[in-house]
Amino acid sequence: MWSLKIKRFSAKKRIFCFLMALICVASASIPYSISAFAQDKSLEELNNRYEEIEKEIQENQEKLDEVEQDIKTNEQKLNQLNKQIDSIEEQIDLLDKSIGILNGDIDDLQYDIDLTTKDINKINAQIAEIEAQMVSTENLMVETKELLLARIRENYMSGGSGSTLELLLTSGDISSFFARKELVTRVSENDNELIAELSEKLVQLNELQKESEAQKAALEGKRTELDTQMVSLTDKQDDLESNMSAQQKKKNNVTDKKDEVKYLLDDLDKDSDAYKAAIKRQEAERAALEAEIEAVIKSQGSTENDVPDEEYNNDGEMMWPVKGKTTVTAGYPSYPNGGAHWGIDICVVGASGGTRDSNGKSYSYGEPFYAAQGGEVILAYNDGNWNSGFGNYCIIDHGDGKHTLYAHAKRLFVSKGDIVQKGEKIGEIGDTGNTTGPHLHFEVRIKKSDGSVSRVNPLNYVSKP
């Protein structure tokens, strides 16, 4: 029995040593120092560019302040505003990239730390198993020696040399005598073999324990090194995240300046080059937004052949997203002036049918709007900023290829990843982004089975009550 255990133990030893070798290779192969150097350099470059832009912003602001002294320079003011907007947006992009780099580094490093910790836990378990085997082996050696000594004492007390005669006299027949004598001989031999095997096993266990302790010390040293690097990266991330409030102010600044641009356009000659350039700029901004939205729907949205998730409770029929008496102030696919408009603008009206009361207050502002159908929010911006003209907006995937978009909200009550039900209040009507007044901009987009996304007339899917 014991010889079998020794063989099993030897197999365990080979497996254990192989695991230790793998751990050593894995621990030694973490190439963090090289990548950290390269990324630190990248972060330094981003920071330098950020400071350069800050100087440009200050210079442009000085020019803007000079221009504002003369009302005849609306075109110059528009030009300086656009320069400021471009510079601030570039700064925001630089901050986003810097934070993204550090977050990626920290995630990678945390993975390495977790992996190393897991390896250490495995080694601790192996050491505990070895120590338990050593205690068991030592106890068995003591018991075996005591049994062997007891048998020797018994043999001596019974006369020793007369033991063969005793076996003969106490045996029932000659075959029984030889069987009993063979058993006594084997017991004596097995005792000696067992003690030798146990001694060898203790030596092996001691060797494995030393190897395990050495591997553990090496891994703990590596983990200490990784923890130190994590502290360094976390400090850098904290420095950047402390600028998030400043970044938010910059985004607010962009929104304020774009509002200024919007009001300046009303005073510019519609046939002027400055006006045409500003409109072209807005169209490019909206095209970039459309590309972003289409990319999100293509990568995350359902297709028209999909079956909606049960938790959406999609009943196949959309509801009008605003309750009460409403009107559509701009329809699909264009504004009254001919500009492209891929949704409908919904306003709340009073008893007289107007969108504002006698004091000029909008009936729509702050009124709730609702999910036209159950689904999952796959995109949501709720920061009060320009966001390419949509302001606060969200998109809901209804699980059957249909996606609804709700824009210009005063605020949203949902975030990306939320599951909403048909008729659930998801926001309040506002005038964030590029608007001429409070309203809900509502769109329906379809992702087809071939993966393409089309903007369709919402009135083909919802009807005004």
ZIKA-V373567 format. One line per field, one symbol per residue. burial: 1 if it has 9 or more other C-alpha atoms within 8 Angstrom, else 0. A space follows every 50 residues. Layout:
burial: ???
This chain:
burial: 00000100000010000001001100100000000100100010011001 00110110011011001100001100110111111011111101100110 11101100110110011011001101100110110011001001100100 00001000000010001100100001100110000001001001101100 11001001100110110011011001100100110110010000001001 11011011101101100100000111010000001100100001011100 11110101000111000111110001010111111000001111111111 00001110000111100111111111111111011111111111111111 11111111111101110011111011111111111001111111111100 001011110001000
